[in-house]
């Protein structure tokens, strides 16, 4: 994928996105905005697939966290889609990127080959997890503490490995994530627990802020139409999953391998959306990290008001 900046021309028009009857409009003036964006593969880039398709030359999809860490550290992208805690960590050390919108509110599930009724059924059970101290691990361990149960967590390197172990029968219960979980369901009977719903029940907030759109502070005010287009793409994903799935297969080989049908079925389980008060949700999540002794994962301090950018 090319990494060179091009001109994004947003025509003078009103963008109508069907989501609960709401209408979102772009600027009434023709504006030329130059930008370069980087985002992780998986749920974040799936939710932005139609935006990526329209701006393919300036949107880079990467695997793993290392490229995102480098992007936030070197400040060589105008827009970085990244885990919310990672963005906060770099903001606390060097406030270059501001959080525009959290749009992924958790895509993590307990997946089991045997029936599960409640999260408490995991007491005394071995669960294959991935990414120690990553967001899925933090969610699992926070819920474990909340319910005062004891889960034996055995870690593997990544979600793909955890998924393969479940499919092969090497693990009976794993932490998994969409959209790959929907692919597993086409091969096996899988019982799931929605960790986002568990988070809501346990802590009284909608869910945990997983991934967000960060914008370079020096470019934020000049990229309002681009940011609005990104938000519109997520709203369109929620309204029309099949169109997003089609676009995703066109912009990324991994999505093409999963296929349009699987992606379409997975999108409602990815918990895309926006919060009227993401600051409360972000701080609640960071406080949970702190209670686990993981405050370094967001930089040690709750970010100040300037962390949040709004149009």
Secondary structure, DSSP 8 states (H G I E B T S, - for coil): -----EEEEE-S------BTTB-----SS-EEEEE-EEEETTHHHHHTHHHHHHTGGGEEEESSSHHHHHHHHHT--SEEEEEHHHHHHHHHHS--EEEEEEEE---EEEEESS---SGGGGTT-EEEEESTTSHHHHHHHHHHHHTT---EEEEESSHHHHHHHHHHTS-SEEEEETTHHHHHHTTS--EEEEHHHHHHHHHSSS----EEEEEETTTGGG-HHHHHHHHHHHHHHHH-HHHHHHHHHHH-HHHHHH-HHHHHHHHTTS-B---TTHHHHHHHHHHHHHHTT-GGGGTSS---GGGB---
